[in-house]
Amino acid sequence: MLHSMVSFMLVAAMTFVSGTSTYGQVVEGAQVQLEKQQPSLSVSPASTYPGDVIFVRSKEAQTVTLFSQSYPLQPSQGEYTRFIPIPFNAKPGSYQVQSADKKLSVSLTISPKKFEVDSITVSQKMNQMRQDTARINADQKKINAARAASAKSAYFDGPFKQPAIGKLTTPFGYQRVVNGVPANRHAAIDIANKTGTPIWASNHGKVVLADSLYLTGNTIIIDHGLNVFSIYAHMSKLEVKTGQEVKQGQVIGQMGTTGFSTGPHLHYGMLIGNTYVNPQPFFEASPFLWK
């Protein structure tokens, strides 16, 4: 109906208005009217899965609610945005992403997804590494500090790229079982290849951590802006330093098997803040073009 009304106004302008100045004013007025009636809150993709992420955008400052939680949208390049992770335990169904004042609401569908089980066997000595909570907690403080703040504008505009060549040995979301005992969900992907295989930045960003950690070995975390981070773990060598800006495809390290690792591979994860999310949608398209 809106498009028909705008088309009628443009036709009327062409038929009855003489003079390019007046015609231009009518066209501009019609475009402004169309923009004003476009939705000021959008969610993409509109259909998603547990463990994935949505991108919320608005032309105005908003706080939105989802899963009974509030998410303030952040100003960025003339609009207000926020990436919101979908929890692994989110139940399939229809939801509403709603503004805090309840004046705006957008539908979101979460479809069911099955995650497989990944069982590994490690030596008793390696398994004991997971019990050293003091060292693990000390490293976690470093990781949390690195992801405590993010650039307000995105360093990236296009899709992300897989950060290394190799075999995908553990897909995202698999339930990890170590020596027969259920462990944390593997909320990243593992890419295996020989030691020394180049690892590159999956997109433009700034290195916020480049350090040797207890469980993840030689580790890099890159801030891509808008609270989006990528992590690269178990490397044999680091090629960048904390504070350094990197370009997509730039070599940042070499594949290895440092930390809690059974063989040379890259543990690659993407996070919204401190929450791991499925990297696949970022590989397939720029988040700004998700549908």
N, C-alpha and C positions, 0 to 999 in steps of 0.2 A: 504493500500500500504506500509505504514511504517513498520507494523508488518511483512509483507511478506518479505521485504528487510532484516530486522533483522534476521528472521528465516533462510533466505538463507545464510547469513553471518555465522551463527552458524553452519549450516549443512556443509558449506564449510570448516570451521575450523576443525570440527570433521573428515572430509573425507580426507583432504589433509595435515593437520598439525600434525606432530608427536612431542610428547614432551608436557607435561602438562603445562610447563611455557608459551610456545608460545600460546597454546590453551586458557589459562587463559587471556592472553593479548588481544586476539581477542574478547573473550566474554566481557571483561571489556570495550573494545573500542565500541562494539556494544551497550552495556547498556548506555554508556555516550552519544552516538549518539542519542539513543532513548530519553533520558532525555532532551537533548538539543532541540529536536523537539516537546516536550510536551508543551502545552500552559502555558505561564508564568502568566496568569491572569485567575482566576476562580471565579464564583459566585454560591452560593448555598443558598437556592434552586433556580433552574432556573425558576420555576414557583411559584408565590406567590400571596398574597392578600393585599388589603389596611389594614393598621394597623399592618401588620406583619413586618418581618425584614429579611435582607439578609446578608450573610457573604462573604466578598470579600477577596481573598487571592492572593498573588503574590510572586514569587521568587525574585523579584527585587523591589527596592523602587519605588513607583508609587503614583501619585495623580490621582484619578478617578473622573469622572463626571457622575451625574445622576440627572434628574429633574432640569437641569441647575445649579446645585450646585457642588462644588468641595469638595472632601473628601481625604485628605492625608492618605495613609496607614501607619500604625505604625509598627515598627520592634518588632517582638515577636517570640522568640524561633526559630531563623533561617529562618523566613519568614516575610512577611509584610501583615498585616491583618486590617480589619475594618468591624464592624457591621454597617449597614446603615438601619435606619427605613424607612418603606414605609408609606407615609402620608395617613390618612383616606380619603383625597379628591383626591388621585391618580386615574386617569381615567384608566379603563381597556384597555389593549392593549400591544403592543410589544415595548420594550425599549432597549437601548444599554447602558451598563456600559462600559465607554470608558476611556482609559488612557489619561492624559492631552496632551500628544504629538500625540494622535490619531493613534498611531501605533498598539494598542491593543484594541479589542472590544469584549464584550461578551453579548449575547442576554439574555434578561429578560422578562418574560411574567407576567403581572398582570391581574388576573382574577377578575370578578365582585363578590362582596360579599354584602349581605343585612344584615343590623344591625337592630335589633328590638328596640322598644321603651319600656322603663321601667319607669313607673309612681309611685311615692311615695307621701304620704301625711304626713306632719310633723306639729307640733304645731307652732303657730305664734312665740313663743319665740325661738324655734330651728331654724326656718327659718330666723330669724333676725341675727343669728350667721353669716350667709353668707354675711351680710352687713358690718361687722366690718373689713374694709379693712386694718386698721392700724395693728391689730393683725395678720391678714392673711399675710400681706406683711412682717411682722417681722419674722414669721415662714418660709416664703418662702426664705428669705435670709439664714436662717440656712440650709434649704434643698439644696439650690443651692450651698452653700459652701461645704456641705458634698459630693455632686456629681461633684465637680469642677475638681477632679483628680481621676484617677483610676490606679490600678496596670497595668504595661505594659505586664505582663504575666498572663494567666488565672489561678485562683486558682482551677478551675474545669477541668475535662476532660470527665466526663460522663454526662448523662442527668440530668435535674433538677427534683425534686419531689414535689408533691403537699404539701404545708406546714402545712396542718391541716386536720383532719377528720371532715366531716360535709356535709351539703347540699349546692350545688352550687345554690345560690339564684339569683345572677346577673352575667351572663356571660360577657366576654370581649366585649367592643365596643358598648354596648347598649346606645341609646340616652336617657339620664336621663331627666325626667320631674318632677319638684318639685312643688307641689300644683298647678298643671295645667300650670306652666310656664317652657318652655324648659331651661335646665341648661347645664352644661358641659357634654360632652360624658363620660360615665363610662369606662375609658380606663384601667380597672383592672378587677379582679374577686372578688366576695364576697362569702365567705364560712361561713355558719351559723351553730352554735352549742351552747351548753350551756356555760355560763361563767365559766372560769377556764380550758376549753379544751386546752391541750398543743399545742403550735405552735412551729414548728421547722424550722431551716434554710433549705431552699430549695436546697442549694448546699454550697460547701466550699467557704469561703470568709472572709472578714474583716468588722466588724461593723464600719461604718463611722458616724452613728447617732443613739443614743438611748435616747429619750427625750419625754417629754410630750408637745404636740403641741395643738394648739387651735382647729382646725377642725378635724384633724386626731387622736387626743387623744394620748395615749401612742404609740409611733411610733419607728420603727427600720428600718434603711437602711443599707443594706450589699453591699459592693463592691466585685464583683466576678472577677474583672480584665477585661481588654480589653474594658472598658467603659460600662460593663454590671452591672446593679444594680437591687436589689430586695427591695421592701418596704412592711412593715407589719404594719397595722394601727388598731386603736380602741381597743388595748389590755387592759386588766385589770391589767396586771403586766408585767414588764420587767425583764428578767432574765440575760441579758448581758449588758455590758457597751461599750461606744465608744472606739475604738482602739483595741478591743478584736477580735482575730481570732476565727472563728467557723468552725465546720465540718458539712457536710450534715447530717441532721437528728438530730442535737443537739437542745435541747429545748432552745428557746430564749425568750419565753414569754407565756402568757396565754390569751385566747380569752376573749373579753369583749365588752363594748359598750361605750367607752369614746369618747369624741369629738362629732362631728356631726354624730350621729348614732341613729337608731330607734330600735336597739336590738342587742344582742350579736352576733358578727360575726367578721371574719377577712377580711379586705380589703387588698388583695395581688396584687401587681403590679410588672411588670418587665420593666426596662427602659434601653434605650441606651442613656447615658448622662441624659438629662432632658426630653427625649421623651418616653412616654409609648408605649410599643409594646405588641403584643399578646404573652402570656406566653406558649400557648399550644405547639408550635413547640419545645420549650426547654424541655417540659415534655416528648415529644415523642422520642427524640433522642438527643445525644450530638451534639452541633452545628458543631463540627469537622467532623461529619458523615452525615450532611444534604446533600441531593441530589436534 
